[in-house]
Amino acid sequence: MKKDNHLLIVDGMALLFRAFYATSVYGQFMINSKGIPTNAVTGLLKHLISAIDYVKPSHVICCWDMGAKTYRNELFTDYKANRPEAPVELMPQFDLAKEVVAALDIPNLGIEGFEADDCIGTIAKTFEHEMDITILTGDRDILQLLNDHVNVLIFQKGIGNYKHYTKELFIEEFAIEPQMLIDVKALMGDSSDNYPGVKGIGEKTAYKLIVQYKSIDVLLENLNELTKGQKTKIENDLEMLHLSRQLAAINCQAPLECIIEDAIFRVNEERAFAMIKELELRGVHTLLKNITIVREAI
């Protein structure tokens, strides 16, 4: 496989939720003549097409969560327990989103018991020495995957706007290597994913400690160098520290089958435009034309 190949891995779940809440806050669910809300699917498609136009990948894959429970819930029963049920207007759009992605001949990948992040990490590690990889997501946890072959686009406000992270930019911004983010999260916890880390250790202190000691292991070997308060907090929460470290780490060995040839990006225009017409998706036709023209030019 040629090194100049470029794989775009899309966090489908992050994209769908972002697209839904961007319009639902104004009550704009874009219900079509069949009574199906399409706001999330329309937004997902616009974001996806814009990202393809920006990256101009040779291959595209879209990853999904496959249920609310994963192996992390077995490790920690309260993991993501603070997440509310998906809004009723979003429910029918989960399957619809995968149909829309498939209509662009983009593989939908996911595996029960694992998160989309684990699928993304597994695919990235599998192919990072064969092709350049760009990950599209709104989840900053993905930044732990950055390396010389993997970069990350973090959604910003509006469609087509990204914070484009390379390994070098991450190190410049945070003063740690990308994989050290796991140990930062182990210390500070994650309120979004509902695991606590070390009680009383916040983001600022967590980064400061990992900048200095580089890892949890080295930090624990040098606890006597810490302030009395920091030392006491860590000693009192050692079990949760190690558990939070497990929860923070993206599993890059998920039992996922991925045939990279299936991800070659070739849009079947007739199929794609038929899907847009059937679902009555507005404002997508011209955008889609842009990426079909791009592909023809390569």
FENRA-V576568 format. One record per pair of residues at least 12 apart in sequence whose C-alpha atoms are under 10 Angstrom apart, sorted by the first residue. I is the first residue (numbers start at 1). J is the second residue. Records with the same first field share a line. If there is no record, write none. Layout:
BEGIN
I->J ; J
END
This chain:
BEGIN
1->130 ; 131
2->130 ; 131
3->128 ; 129 ; 130 ; 131 ; 132
4->57 ; 58 ; 130 ; 131 ; 132
5->57 ; 58 ; 59 ; 130 ; 131 ; 132 ; 133 ; 264
6->55 ; 56 ; 57 ; 58 ; 59 ; 60 ; 128 ; 130 ; 131 ; 132 ; 133 ; 134 ; 149 ; 264
7->55 ; 56 ; 57 ; 58 ; 59 ; 60 ; 61 ; 123 ; 124 ; 127 ; 128 ; 130 ; 131 ; 132 ; 133 ; 134 ; 135 ; 150 ; 260 ; 263 ; 264 ; 265
8->51 ; 52 ; 55 ; 56 ; 57 ; 58 ; 59 ; 60 ; 61 ; 62 ; 124 ; 132 ; 133 ; 134 ; 135 ; 136 ; 150 ; 151 ; 152 ; 263 ; 265
9->57 ; 59 ; 60 ; 61 ; 62 ; 63 ; 119 ; 120 ; 121 ; 123 ; 124 ; 133 ; 134 ; 135 ; 136 ; 137 ; 152 ; 263
10->48 ; 51 ; 52 ; 60 ; 61 ; 62 ; 63 ; 64 ; 108 ; 116 ; 120 ; 134 ; 135 ; 136 ; 137 ; 153
11->48 ; 61 ; 62 ; 63 ; 64 ; 65 ; 116 ; 117 ; 119 ; 120 ; 135 ; 136 ; 137 ; 138 ; 139 ; 142
12->44 ; 48 ; 61 ; 62 ; 63 ; 64 ; 65 ; 94 ; 97 ; 98 ; 101 ; 108 ; 109 ; 116 ; 136 ; 137
13->44 ; 62 ; 63 ; 64 ; 65 ; 66 ; 94 ; 97 ; 115 ; 116 ; 117 ; 137 ; 138
14->44 ; 63 ; 64 ; 65 ; 116 ; 117 ; 136 ; 137 ; 138 ; 139 ; 155
15->40 ; 41 ; 43 ; 44 ; 45 ; 47 ; 48 ; 62 ; 136 ; 137 ; 138 ; 139 ; 155
16->39 ; 40 ; 41 ; 42 ; 43 ; 44 ; 45 ; 47 ; 64 ; 90 ; 93 ; 94 ; 97
17->40 ; 41 ; 43 ; 44 ; 86 ; 90 ; 94 ; 138
18->40 ; 43 ; 44 ; 47 ; 137 ; 138 ; 155
19->39 ; 40 ; 41 ; 42 ; 43 ; 44 ; 45 ; 46 ; 47 ; 159
20->37 ; 38 ; 39 ; 40 ; 41 ; 42 ; 43 ; 44 ; 87 ; 89 ; 90 ; 93
21->39 ; 40 ; 43 ; 87 ; 90
22->39 ; 40 ; 43 ; 157 ; 158
23->39 ; 40 ; 43
24->39 ; 40 ; 87 ; 89 ; 90
27->39
29->42 ; 89 ; 90
30->42 ; 280 ; 281 ; 282
31->89 ; 279 ; 280 ; 281
32->278 ; 279 ; 280 ; 281
33->278 ; 279 ; 280
34->278 ; 279 ; 280
36->89 ; 90 ; 92 ; 93 ; 96 ; 279
37->88 ; 89 ; 90 ; 91 ; 92 ; 93 ; 279
38->89 ; 90 ; 92 ; 93 ; 96 ; 97 ; 279 ; 280 ; 281 ; 282
39->89 ; 90 ; 93 ; 281 ; 282
40->89 ; 90 ; 93 ; 94 ; 96 ; 97
41->90 ; 93 ; 94 ; 95 ; 96 ; 97 ; 98 ; 99 ; 100 ; 101 ; 279 ; 281
42->93 ; 97 ; 100 ; 276 ; 279 ; 280 ; 281 ; 282 ; 283 ; 284
43->159 ; 281 ; 282 ; 283 ; 284
44->97 ; 100 ; 101 ; 159
45->97 ; 100 ; 101 ; 104 ; 276 ; 281 ; 283 ; 284 ; 287 ; 288
46->159 ; 160 ; 282 ; 283 ; 284 ; 285 ; 287 ; 288
47->136 ; 155 ; 158 ; 159 ; 160 ; 161 ; 287
48->60 ; 62 ; 101 ; 136 ; 159 ; 160 ; 288
49->104 ; 159 ; 160 ; 284 ; 287 ; 288 ; 289 ; 290 ; 291 ; 292
50->159 ; 160 ; 161 ; 287 ; 288 ; 290 ; 291
51->136 ; 153 ; 155 ; 159 ; 160 ; 161 ; 162 ; 291
52->136 ; 160 ; 265 ; 288 ; 290 ; 291 ; 294 ; 295
53->160 ; 287 ; 288 ; 290 ; 291 ; 292 ; 293 ; 294 ; 295
54->160 ; 161 ; 162 ; 291
55->133 ; 134 ; 136 ; 153
56->265 ; 291 ; 294 ; 295 ; 298
57->132 ; 133 ; 134 ; 264 ; 265 ; 295
58->131 ; 132 ; 263 ; 264 ; 265 ; 266 ; 295 ; 298
59->106 ; 107 ; 131 ; 133 ; 260 ; 261 ; 262 ; 263 ; 264 ; 265 ; 266
60->104 ; 105 ; 106 ; 107 ; 108 ; 133 ; 134 ; 135 ; 260 ; 262 ; 263 ; 264 ; 265 ; 266
61->101 ; 105 ; 106 ; 107 ; 108 ; 109 ; 120 ; 123 ; 135 ; 258 ; 260 ; 262 ; 263 ; 264 ; 265
62->98 ; 101 ; 102 ; 106 ; 107 ; 108 ; 109 ; 110 ; 116 ; 119 ; 120 ; 135 ; 136 ; 263
63->98 ; 107 ; 108 ; 109 ; 110 ; 111 ; 115 ; 116 ; 117 ; 118 ; 119 ; 120 ; 123
64->94 ; 98 ; 108 ; 109 ; 110 ; 111 ; 112 ; 114 ; 115 ; 116 ; 117 ; 118 ; 119 ; 120
65->109 ; 110 ; 111 ; 112 ; 113 ; 114 ; 115 ; 116 ; 117 ; 118 ; 119
66->109 ; 110 ; 111 ; 112 ; 113 ; 114 ; 115 ; 116
67->110 ; 111 ; 112 ; 113 ; 114 ; 115
68->80 ; 81 ; 83 ; 85 ; 112 ; 113 ; 114 ; 115
69->81 ; 112 ; 113 ; 114 ; 115
70->111 ; 112 ; 113 ; 114 ; 115
71->112 ; 113 ; 114 ; 115 ; 247
72->113 ; 114 ; 115 ; 243 ; 246 ; 247 ; 248
73->113 ; 247
74->113
75->243 ; 244 ; 246 ; 247
76->194 ; 195 ; 240 ; 243 ; 244 ; 246 ; 247
77->195
78->193 ; 194 ; 195
79->190 ; 191 ; 192 ; 193 ; 194 ; 195 ; 196 ; 244 ; 247
80->190 ; 191 ; 192 ; 193 ; 194 ; 195
81->192 ; 193 ; 194 ; 195
82->191 ; 192 ; 193 ; 194
83->192 ; 193 ; 194
96->279
99->275
100->272 ; 275 ; 276 ; 279
101->272
102->271 ; 272
103->267 ; 268 ; 269 ; 270 ; 271 ; 272 ; 273 ; 274 ; 275 ; 276
104->265 ; 266 ; 267 ; 268 ; 269 ; 271 ; 272 ; 273 ; 275 ; 288
105->262 ; 263 ; 264 ; 265 ; 266 ; 267 ; 268 ; 271 ; 272
106->262 ; 263 ; 264 ; 265 ; 266 ; 267
107->258 ; 259 ; 260 ; 262 ; 263 ; 264 ; 265
108->263
109->123 ; 256 ; 257 ; 258
110->254 ; 255 ; 256 ; 257
111->254 ; 255 ; 256 ; 257
112->255 ; 256
113->254
114->250 ; 251 ; 254 ; 255 ; 256
115->250 ; 251 ; 254
116->250
117->137 ; 139 ; 141 ; 142 ; 145 ; 249 ; 250 ; 251 ; 252
118->142 ; 249 ; 250 ; 251 ; 252 ; 253 ; 254 ; 255 ; 256
119->250 ; 251 ; 252 ; 253 ; 254 ; 255 ; 256 ; 257 ; 258
120->135 ; 136 ; 142 ; 145 ; 250 ; 251 ; 252 ; 254
121->135 ; 142 ; 144 ; 145 ; 249 ; 250 ; 251 ; 252 ; 253 ; 254
122->250 ; 251 ; 252 ; 253 ; 254 ; 255 ; 256 ; 257 ; 258
123->252 ; 253 ; 254 ; 256 ; 257 ; 258 ; 260
124->145 ; 146 ; 149 ; 150 ; 252
125->145 ; 149 ; 150 ; 252 ; 253
126->252 ; 253 ; 258
127->149 ; 150 ; 260
128->147 ; 148 ; 149 ; 150
129->148 ; 149 ; 150
130->149
131->149 ; 150
132->148 ; 149 ; 150 ; 151
133->146 ; 147 ; 148 ; 149 ; 150 ; 151 ; 152
134->146 ; 149 ; 150 ; 151 ; 152 ; 153 ; 164 ; 165 ; 166
135->150 ; 151 ; 152 ; 153 ; 154 ; 164 ; 165
136->151 ; 152 ; 153 ; 154 ; 155 ; 162 ; 164
137->152 ; 153 ; 154 ; 155 ; 162
138->152 ; 153 ; 154 ; 155 ; 156 ; 162 ; 163
139->152 ; 153 ; 154 ; 155
140->152 ; 153 ; 154 ; 155 ; 181
141->178 ; 181 ; 182 ; 185 ; 190 ; 248 ; 249 ; 250
142->154 ; 178 ; 179 ; 181 ; 249 ; 250
143->165 ; 166 ; 167 ; 170 ; 177 ; 178 ; 179 ; 180 ; 181 ; 182
144->167 ; 170 ; 177 ; 178 ; 179 ; 180 ; 181 ; 182 ; 248 ; 249 ; 250
145->167 ; 178 ; 179 ; 181 ; 249 ; 250 ; 252
146->165 ; 166 ; 167 ; 168 ; 169 ; 170 ; 177 ; 178 ; 179
147->166 ; 167 ; 168 ; 170 ; 177 ; 178 ; 179
148->166 ; 167 ; 168
149->166 ; 167
150->165 ; 166 ; 167
151->164 ; 165 ; 166 ; 167 ; 168 ; 169 ; 170
152->164 ; 165 ; 166 ; 167
153->165 ; 166
166->178
174->207 ; 208 ; 211
175->207 ; 208 ; 210 ; 211 ; 212
176->207 ; 208 ; 210 ; 211 ; 212 ; 214
177->210 ; 211 ; 214
179->215 ; 249 ; 250
180->207 ; 210 ; 211 ; 214 ; 215 ; 216 ; 249
181->206 ; 207 ; 210 ; 214 ; 215 ; 245 ; 248 ; 249
182->210 ; 215 ; 216 ; 244 ; 245 ; 246 ; 247 ; 248 ; 249 ; 250
183->197 ; 206 ; 207 ; 209 ; 210 ; 214 ; 215 ; 216 ; 217 ; 241 ; 242 ; 244 ; 245 ; 246 ; 248 ; 249
184->197 ; 202 ; 203 ; 204 ; 205 ; 206 ; 207 ; 208 ; 209 ; 210 ; 211 ; 214 ; 215 ; 216 ; 244 ; 245 ; 248
185->197 ; 198 ; 202 ; 203 ; 206 ; 207 ; 241 ; 244 ; 245 ; 247 ; 248 ; 249
186->198 ; 201 ; 206 ; 216 ; 240 ; 241 ; 242 ; 243 ; 244 ; 245 ; 246 ; 247 ; 248 ; 249
187->199 ; 200 ; 201 ; 202 ; 203 ; 205 ; 206 ; 207 ; 209 ; 210 ; 216 ; 234 ; 237 ; 238 ; 240 ; 241 ; 242 ; 244 ; 245
188->200 ; 201 ; 202 ; 203 ; 204 ; 205 ; 206 ; 207 ; 241 ; 244
189->201 ; 202 ; 203 ; 206 ; 240 ; 241 ; 244 ; 245 ; 247 ; 248
190->203 ; 244 ; 247 ; 248
193->247 ; 248
194->244
195->240 ; 241 ; 243 ; 244 ; 245 ; 247 ; 248
196->237 ; 240 ; 241 ; 243 ; 244
197->234 ; 237 ; 238 ; 239 ; 240 ; 241 ; 242 ; 243 ; 244 ; 245 ; 247 ; 248
198->230 ; 233 ; 234 ; 235 ; 236 ; 237 ; 238 ; 239 ; 240 ; 241 ; 242 ; 244
199->233 ; 234 ; 236 ; 237 ; 240 ; 241
200->229 ; 230 ; 233 ; 234 ; 237
201->229 ; 230 ; 233 ; 234
205->230
209->226 ; 230
216->241 ; 242 ; 245
219->234
220->234 ; 235 ; 238
223->235
265->292 ; 295
266->291 ; 292 ; 295 ; 296
267->288 ; 289 ; 291 ; 292 ; 293 ; 295 ; 296
268->292
269->288 ; 289 ; 292
272->285 ; 288
273->285 ; 288 ; 289
276->288
END
